[in-house]
C-alpha cells in the first residue's frame, strides 16, 4: 500500500502487460460508462490517473482523472477492489466516468499510454475462473445471464451461476470416489486382514445409484438447452388451411402475407414471442402438397424439415375442405387446430391429440389455444428449481461419465483393475464438466463468447 501512496506518475515500462482494461458498459452515448482494470498494477494505475493515494477498498470516491501530460480527462467515481476479494481474484479498479464516446476514448488512450492492454472477450471472467472464484459451469451461467432475454432464461442462468450444477456434479464426484476407494482397496491390499473380501463388489449399489442419476440428468437435459436456445413451434397444414392467418393472429400483427391463392407461403416466416417466460419461435411453413413448381417444392421440403425438428407442431386443418393429411405428420404431443370455425362444420372430436376449434378471421377459440400452449410449454420445458444440464458440452461430459460407470459395473465381476480404470475415466469426465481438466480449446471457446469487459 505504501508504494501506491507515494506514486504519482507511472512510466510505460513499469506497468505489467498482464494488467488489462475494458469498457464494461455498452459503447455509445450514455450517462455513465464503467471501465474496469484488473491485474497486479491496477492500484498503481489508479494512483497515476488520479495523482492521489488509493481510496479505502470498496468505497466510491470522486476523483479528477488526468493523463500523463497532466491534462484533465474527466471527473469520475472510482472504486478500489483489492484481490482476492474481487470478481477476478486480482487487484481491480472501476472507473465510473461520463458515458460520452470522447471521454471513453480519452481514458482508454491514457490507459494504453500507461502500458495496459485491452482485455480479450471474456478475459475478466476467465481470470475469475483461473483464480478459483467460480467454476466453468458458473462462468457459463454468467454468460447466459448476460444474454438472457426472457424470465425463464434469467432464472435458469441465476441457478447455474449460483453453483446449482456444481452442487449436483460434486455429489456425482463423491459417489465415484467412494466406489474407486473400494475398488482400489481390494486391488492394493488383497491379503490384508482388515480389508473385507470382495470389497469392489460393495461398490456396485453406489454405482447403480450414480448411473440412475446420470441417466435422469441426461433425460432432463432437453429442458435446460431449450430454455437457453428457445422453443420451436411449427405451423403446418395443407395450402389455404389458414396457417398464415393463425400466425398473424398469434403475433397480433400482419407478420405473414395472407392470400386466397394456394401456395402463397413458399419460404418459412418466423415470429419470436415469449410464452411462460421462455423464448418461442413460431414458424409459418409452406402448404404440404405435391407440386410441379420447383420453388414451391423447395418450400414444402423446408416445411417438412422444420416440422420434423420442431418441439411442438400445430397441425392446421381447414374445416371447409376436411383435408386431414396433416395428421400423419403429428405426434401425440402436438396440437390439432381446426380453422375457419365461423364458416365450416365442426369436426368429430380427435381423441388422440389435443384439439382446438378456431377462427383466424374472428379470433374465436384463440384464447383456449394460447392457454393450452402455455400449459404445454410449462409442463414440458420450463426448468425446475434444480439446476440441470444446459449446454451440449455438459451433455457430452455426462454421457462420457455414464458410459464409463456402466462399463465399471460390468467389470466389477470380471476384474477390479478394469473397473478402477473405468472409474478414473468417469472422474475425468466430471473434471471436464467443472473445467478442471486440461481442456484449453474448450476454455477458449467458452470465454470467447463473452462480451469484452466481462
N, C-alpha and C positions, 0 to 999 in steps of 0.2 A: 504493500500500500504506500510506503514511504517513497518508493521510486516514482509511483504515479503522481503523488502530490507535488514533487519537485519538478516534474517535467512540464515544460511549456510549449516546446516545439519538437517535432519529430522529423527526422530525415528519412528519405525514401528507403534507404538500405536497412533501417532499423526495424521496419515492420516485417513480420513473417508473412510470406505469401500464403500461409495456411490460415491467415485471418481473412475472412470473407465478408461481403456485404451484399445486400439485395433489397429492392423495394418489396415490402410485404403487402402493400395495398395495391389496388388496381391503378394502372397508369392512366393519365389524363387529368382533366380539371377536377379538383376536389377540394374540400375544406381542409382536410388533413391528410398527410401521407406519412407512412411509417417505414423507416429504413432501418433494417436490422444489421448488426455487426456481430460476428461470432469468431472466437479464436483467442489465443493466448495474449494477443496485443490489443484486445478490444478496449480495455481500460485506458491504455496509452493513447489510443485513437481519440477517445472522448476528451482526455486532457488536452490533446493537441488541438482539437477543434474548438474547445471552449476556453482554453487558456486558464483553466481553473482546476482545482483538485477534484477528485471523484466525489459525487454526492453519496449519501448513505444508500446502501443497497435497497432496491425495490421501492424507492420513494421518488416520485417525479419532481424534477426541478426545472425551472425556466432558465435557459442559457442562451447567450448570443454565440452563434457558431461562426467561425472565421476560417478562411483558407490560409495557406502557408505565407501568403503575402500580407496577411492582416486585414484583408477585405471582408466585410460582413457578408455572410451567406444568408442567414435567416435567424429569427428568434424562434427557439424550439423548446418543447418539453423533452427532457432526456431522462432515461432510465438506465441505471447501472445494475446488471444482473450477474453477479459473480458465480462462477461454477463452483461445485457441481450442481448448485441449486437453480439451474436454468433449464430452458427447454432442451438445448443441445447437450447439456452437461459441461459446457465450456463457459469461459467468461463471455458475456453478451452485453451489448448496448442496443438500446432502441432510441432512435431519433424521431420524434413526432414533429414534423415540420409542416409548413403550409403546403397545400397539395398542388401547387401550380407546376407545370412542366419545367419552367425556368428554374424554380427552386430545387426540384429533384435533380435536374441536370447539373446544377452548380454544386450541390452537396456531393453528388456522385463523382464529379470531376475532382473535388477535393480529396475524396477517399482514394481515388486512383492515384492521386499525387502523393498520398501517404504510403503507397505501396500495397494497398489492398487489391484483391481481385474480386470480380463479381461471382457470386455463387452460381453453381450449375443448378438446373431444375431438381428440386428435392434434396439439395445438399444439406440444408439445415436439419431436415428430418432424418437423413441418412446418418449424420453425426450423432443425433439423439439415439438412433438405433445402435450405432457402433459404440457409444458410451454407456450402453445399458439402461437408457432412460425408458425405452419401450422395445418390445419385440417386433418381428416383422409383421405379424398379424395385426398388432395395434397400429403400426405405421400405415398398413393398408386401410385400416378403419379410418384413420385420419384423412387419407386421400379420398376415401368415399364420402366422408363428411363434408369436405371442401366441395366435392362435385354434387352433393345431394340436391335434388330438385323437388323432392316430394317428402311428405311427412314420414312415410314408411322407410324411405332411404335414410332419412335423418336418424330415426330411431335405431335402425339396424347398425348404422355406422357408429353411433354412440356406444352401443353394446360392445361392438368389436374393439373400438378404440379404448374402452374401459377395461379390456382384458378378458372379456367373456369367452372368447375362443381359447385364450391361453389357459384359463381355468380348466377347460374341457381336455385339452391335449396334455396338460400336466397330469391329469388323472389317468389318461392312457399311458403316459410315460411311466407312472408309478406301477401300474399293473405289469408292464413289460419288464421293469427292473425286478419286481418280485419274482416273476417267473424265471428270469435269467439267473437270479441268485440261487434258486432251487436247482436249476439245470447245472450251473457251474459247480455247485456244491457236490453234486453226485460225480461230476467229471473229475474234479480236483482231489476229492477225498473219498474215494470209493471204499477204502478199508477202515476208515475212522469209525470208532465205536459210537461217537456222538452224532454221526450223520445218518439219518434214517434211511433204510433201504428204499430203493425206487423213489428217491426224493424228486427226481424230474417228473415222475408221473403225477405228483401232487400239484404240479403247475397246470395240469390240464383244465381244472374248473375255472381258474382265473383267466386262462387264455380263451376259453369258450365264452366267458362273460365279455372279454375285451372284443372278440370277433363280433359278438352281437351288437356292441356299442358302435363299433366302426361301421357295420352294415346300416344301422339306424341313421347314423350321421350322413352316410352316402345317399340313402333313400330320401333324406330331407334336404339334401344339398340344392335341389332344384328351386326350393323356396328362396334361399339366400341369393342365388345367382339371378333369379327373376326380379327380385327387389332391386338389385344393382342395375340390371340392364333394361328392365321394363318388360311388360307382357305384350304379346301379340294376339290380337283378335281379328280373324279374317271373316269378312262378309262374303259369302259365296252363294251361287244360285244360277239359274238359267237367265238368259238375256231378258231384259224388261221385267224381271221379277220385282224391281224396285230397290235394288241394293244401294244405288247412289242416293236415292231419296232417304233411305234409312240412315245412311252415313250422315247426310246433311241434318237430319232430324236429331241424331245423337250429338253432332257437333254444334247444333243450334246456329248454323250458318251454312251458306252455299259453298261447301268445300268441293263438291264434285258436280260435273255437268249432268243435268237430267234431260233426257230426250225420249220421245216415243219410238225413235228409231232403234232397232235392236243392234247391239254391238258397239254402242257409243263408247263405253269404257274399254279401252284396249291396254292401257298400262295401269299399274297399281296406283291408286290415290290413297294417301295416308293422312290421318289426323292424329294429333297427340293430345291426350287428356290425362287427368288424374282421377282414379276411382279408388275409393277406400284407402287413400293416402299413397297409392302406388302409381307409377307411370304406366300408361297404357297406350298402345298404338293400334288404332283401328285401320284396317286396310279394305278398301273397296276394290274388288277384283273384276276382271272381265267375265262376262257370262259364259258358263260352261256349256259348250255345244261343239259339234263337229262343223268345221268351216273350211272352205277352199281359199279364203282370204289369208294370205301369208302373214299379214300384220296382225289380224285378229287371232290367228292360230298361235302366234307367239304370245299374245296376251293371255290366251287360255292356258298355255303351258305355264306361264308365270303364275297364273291364278292357282293352278293345281299345286305348284311348288310352295306358294305362300300358305295355302290351306294345309298342306302336309306339315309344315314347320310351325304352324300357329299353336298357341296354348289353348285357345278356345275358338270354335268356329260357330258363326251364325249362319245356319242354312236357311236362305230366304226362298219361300215358295209363293208364287202368285196364285191367289185364290180364284182368279178368273180363268186360269189355264190349267190348274191342277197338275203341273209338271213336277213330279216328286222325285226326279232322278237325282237331285242333290242329296237325298237321304243316304245314298250309298257312300258319300264322301264324309259322313259324320260319324263320330264315336258316341258312346253312351253319355259322355260328359258334355257334349255340345248342345246347342240350343236350336230348336226348330222355330222359325219365325214365319208365320203365315201373314202375308201382307195384302193390302187392299181390302181390308175388312169392311170398308164403307161401301164397296160395290160387289164384293164376292160373297159366296156362300160359305158359312163356317164349316170347317172340316170335322171329321171324326177325331176324337182325342187320340193323340200319339202317345201311347203309354210307355214307349221305350226311351223317350227323351223328354226333357223339359220343353214345353210347347207354349208359344205365345201367339195371340191374335192381335195384329196391329194394323194401323192405317198410317202410312207415312204422309198421306195427304192431310189428314186431320189431326194427327198426333195421338189418336186413341190407342191405348194399350202400351204406350212407351214408358209410362211410369212403372208398370209392373216389370217390363223388360229390364229397365235400368236398375231397379231394386234387386232383381234376380242376378244380374251381372255383378253387382257389388257384393252380394252374399256369396256368390261362387268364388270371386277373387279373394275374399277374406278367408274362406274355408280352405281353398287350395293353395294359396300363395302367400298370404300375409304371414310375416315372420312371427314366431312365438317369442316369448320373453327370453328364451335361451338363445345365446349366440350360436351360429352354425357356420357351415362352410359356404363362403360367398364367392369364391373365385375358382377358376379351373385349376389353378396351382394347388389350392387346398385339396380339391378332389383328387388330383393326381397323387399327392403325398399320402393321403389316407388310403387310396386304393393300393398303393405300394405296401403300406404297413399291413393292410388286411391280407394281402396275398402272402406276405411273409409269416403272419400269425397263423394262417391256415396251414401253411407248409410246416410250421413248427409243431402244430397239433398232430399232424400225421407222423412227423419224425420222432416225437417223444417215445413212441412204442418201438421205434427201429434203432435209433442211435441218438443219445442225448447231445453228442457233439454236433450233429446236423441241426438239431433243434436250437442249440445255442447260436449257431451261425445265422439261422433264420431270425432269431430274436434280435440279434445285433443289426440285421438289415431293417427290421421294423423300427428299432430305436433310431437308426439313422434317418428313416423317413420322417419320424416325428421331429427330429432336429431340423430337417429341411423345412418342415412346416413352420417352425419357430424362427427360421433364418439363422440357426446356429451352425449349420454345416457349411462347407466351403462351396458356396453357390454364387460366385461373383457375377456370373451372367444374369442370374435371376435377380440379384440385388440391383444391378444396373437397369434392368427392365422395369422393376417396380418403382424405383425412385425417379427415373426419367419421366414418369407420367405425372409427377407433381409440378405445380407451377413454380416459377422462380420466386424465391423469397420464402418458400416453405420447405 
